[in-house]
C-alpha cells in the first residue's frame, strides 16, 4: 500500500527539493505539516463520499449489480489495483501539481467505491444503536495515532520493513484470489494478520515521511499514508463486524 519508493524520490532532486531528513528544520516541519493536512483532507473527503454513495442508494445499486459472484468482485479488485497504480503515478508527477492532486483524488474516490458495500453491510447490523462503524473508526484512529507517535518519538527508520511488507502484501493478495476462486472463507486469523500488516505499512510510510520523501512530495506522501490507513480501517471494520455477528 505504500508507493513512495526511493527510485522515484532520488531521480529528480532539483524538482522535488532535498530529502526531508537533510532539509532545514523549518522546511522539514512545513513538509510534515502539509503531508498530514493533505492526509486529513483525504480522510474527510472519503467520509463525505461514503455518506453520499450510501445515502443516495449508489452503494445498494453497486451491490445488486455485482451480486454474489466471486468473479465479479475479483474483477473489481483487479481494477482497483490498476487505479491505485495510476493514482500513485499521477501523485508522483514532477511536472504538474494538478496531476498530483488528481492522483490523490482518484485514489480517494476508488477507496470510497470499494468500501461502500462493506460500510452498507456494517450499517445494517443490529438496530439504531449500531456502533460498528464508529467503533472501527475510533480503533483505527487510535492505532494510527499510536504508531505515528512511536515513529516520531523514537525517530527510528522503518524502511527495513519494505521487503517483508511486499512479501506479506503479495501473500495476502494471493489468499484473496484463491478465496474468490475456490470459495473458502478467510477467518479472523487472516484479518488479524492483515491488521498487523497494515500497522507495518503505517510504520514504514511514517518513517518515509521523516527520512525518504523529498520536500515537494507531500501529496504522494499523503496518498501512501491514506492507503495504509484505509487498509487498517478495512480489516479493523471486518474484525469488529465478525465479533458483532457472534453475539
C-alpha positions in Angstrom: 0.0 0.0 0.0 3.0 2.3 0.2 4.3 3.7 -3.1 6.9 6.1 -2.0 9.9 4.2 -3.2 13.3 5.8 -3.3 13.7 5.2 -7.0 11.1 8.0 -7.6 12.4 10.3 -4.8 16.1 10.3 -5.8 15.9 10.8 -9.5 14.9 14.5 -9.6 16.3 16.3 -6.6 16.2 19.7 -8.4 12.4 19.3 -8.9 11.4 17.9 -5.6 14.0 19.6 -3.3 16.2 17.9 -0.8 15.3 14.8 1.3 13.2 15.7 4.3 15.9 14.2 6.5 18.5 16.6 5.1 16.3 19.7 4.8 16.4 22.8 7.0 14.2 22.3 10.2 11.6 24.8 9.1 11.3 23.2 5.6 11.1 19.8 7.1 8.4 20.9 9.6 6.4 22.6 6.7 6.6 19.4 4.6 5.4 17.2 7.5 2.6 19.7 8.2 1.5 19.7 4.6 1.6 15.9 4.4 -0.7 15.4 7.4 -3.0 18.3 6.4 -3.4 16.5 3.0 -4.0 13.2 4.7 -6.7 14.8 6.9 -8.3 16.3 3.8 -8.3 12.9 2.1 -9.9 11.2 5.1 -12.6 13.9 5.3 -13.2 13.7 1.5 -13.5 9.9 1.9 -16.1 10.3 4.7 -18.1 12.7 2.6 -18.1 10.5 -0.5 -19.2 7.5 1.6 -22.1 9.4 3.0 -23.2 10.4 -0.5 -22.7 7.0 -2.0 -24.6 5.2 0.7 -27.4 7.8 1.3 -28.0 8.2 -2.5 -28.5 4.4 -2.9 -25.5 4.1 -5.2 -23.9 1.6 -2.8 -27.0 -0.7 -2.9 -27.1 -0.4 -6.7 -23.4 -1.4 -6.8 -24.0 -4.5 -4.6 -27.0 -5.6 -6.7 -25.1 -5.1 -9.9 -22.2 -7.3 -8.8 -24.4 -9.8 -6.9 -22.7 -12.6 -5.1 -20.4 -13.7 -7.9 -16.9 -14.2 -6.7 -15.6 -13.5 -10.3 -17.3 -10.0 -10.3 -15.6 -9.0 -7.1 -12.3 -10.4 -8.3 -12.6 -8.1 -11.4 -13.3 -5.2 -9.1 -10.2 -6.0 -7.1 -8.0 -6.1 -10.3 -9.5 -2.8 -11.5 -8.8 -1.2 -8.1 -5.2 -2.3 -8.3 -4.9 -0.7 -11.7 -6.5 2.5 -10.5 -4.2 2.5 -7.4 -1.1 2.3 -9.6 -2.3 5.1 -11.9 -3.2 7.3 -8.9 0.3 6.8 -7.4 1.9 7.5 -10.8 0.0 10.8 -11.0 0.7 11.7 -7.4 4.4 11.4 -8.1 4.3 13.7 -11.1 7.2 16.2 -11.1 5.7 18.5 -13.7 2.1 19.2 -12.6 0.7 19.9 -9.2 -2.7 19.4 -10.7 -1.8 15.9 -11.7 -0.5 15.2 -8.2 -3.9 16.2 -6.7 -5.7 14.3 -9.4 -3.8 11.2 -8.3 -4.8 11.7 -4.7 -8.4 12.4 -5.6 -8.6 9.4 -7.8 -7.4 7.1 -5.1 -9.8 8.5 -2.5 -12.7 8.0 -4.9 -11.6 4.5 -5.7 -11.4 3.6 -2.0 -14.8 5.1 -1.3 -16.3 2.9 -4.0 -14.6 -0.2 -2.7 -15.6 0.5 0.9 -19.2 1.3 0.2 -20.6 -2.3 0.1 -18.9 -3.2 3.4 -20.0 0.0 5.1 -23.5 -0.6 3.9 -23.4 -4.1 5.4 -21.9 -2.8 8.6 -24.6 -0.2 8.9 -27.3 -2.9 8.6 -26.1 -4.8 11.6 -28.4 -4.6 14.7 -30.8 -1.7 15.2 -30.5 2.0 15.8 -27.8 1.5 18.4 -25.4 0.1 15.9 -21.9 1.5 16.6 -19.8 -0.8 14.4 -18.6 1.9 12.0 -17.8 4.5 14.8 -16.1 1.8 16.9 -13.9 0.6 13.9 -13.1 4.2 13.1 -12.1 5.1 16.6 -9.9 1.9 16.9 -8.2 2.8 13.6 -7.6 6.4 14.7 -6.1 5.4 18.0 -3.9 2.7 16.4 -2.7 5.2 13.7 -2.0 7.9 16.3 -0.1 5.5 18.5 2.1 4.2 15.6 2.7 7.7 14.3 3.8 9.0 17.8 6.0 5.9 18.2 7.9 6.8 14.9 8.2 10.5 15.7 9.3 10.0 19.3 11.8 7.2 18.7 13.0 8.6 15.3 13.5 5.1 14.1 13.8 4.4 10.3 11.4 1.5 9.5 12.5 1.3 5.8 13.9 -2.1 6.6 10.3 -3.4 6.7 9.9 -2.9 2.9 10.8 -6.4 1.8 8.6 -8.0 4.4 5.7 -5.8 3.6 6.0 -6.5 -0.1 6.1 -10.3 0.6 3.2 -10.0 3.0 1.2 -8.0 0.6 1.6 -10.5 -2.2 0.8 -13.4 0.2 -2.4 -11.6 1.3 -3.4 -10.9 -2.3 -2.8 -14.5 -3.2 -5.1 -15.7 -0.4 -7.8 -13.2 -1.5 -7.6 -14.5 -5.1 -7.7 -18.1 -4.0 -10.6 -17.4 -1.7 -12.5 -15.9 -4.6 -11.7 -18.7 -7.0 -12.2 -21.7 -4.6 -14.8 -20.3 -2.3 -13.2 -20.8 1.1 -13.6 -18.2 3.8 -10.8 -16.1 5.2 -11.3 -16.1 9.0 -10.4 -13.9 11.9 -6.7 -15.1 12.0 -6.3 -13.7 8.5 -8.0 -10.5 9.4 -5.7 -10.0 12.5 -2.7 -10.8 10.3 -3.7 -8.1 7.8 -4.2 -5.6 10.7 -0.6 -6.3 11.7 0.5 -5.9 8.1 -1.4 -2.6 7.9 0.4 -1.4 11.1 3.7 -2.3 9.5 2.8 -0.2 6.4 1.9 2.8 8.7 5.3 2.5 10.5 7.0 2.2 7.1 5.2 5.1 5.5 5.5 7.4 8.5 9.3 6.9 8.7 9.4 7.6 4.9 7.8 10.9 5.7 10.6 11.7 8.1 13.6 10.3 6.1 12.9 9.3 2.5 10.4 11.6 0.8 11.6 14.9 -0.7 10.3 18.3 0.4 8.0 18.6 -2.6 6.4 15.2 -2.3 3.8 15.9 0.3 0.9 14.8 -1.9 2.5 11.4 -2.7 3.3 11.0 1.0 -0.3 11.7 2.0 -1.5 9.2 -0.6 0.8 6.5 0.8 -0.4 7.2 4.4 -4.0 7.3 3.3 -3.7 3.9 1.6 -2.2 2.4 4.8 -4.9 3.9 7.0 -7.6 2.7 4.6 -6.1 -0.8 4.7 -6.1 -0.8 8.5 -9.7 0.5 8.7 -10.9 -2.2 6.3 -9.6 -5.0 8.4 -10.5 -3.4 11.8 -14.0 -3.0 10.5 -14.1 -6.6 9.2 -13.0 -7.8 12.7 -15.5 -5.7 14.6 -18.3 -6.9 12.3 -17.2 -10.5 12.9 -17.2 -10.0 16.7 -20.6 -8.4 16.5 -22.1 -11.2 14.4 -21.1 -13.8 17.1 -23.1 -12.1 19.8 
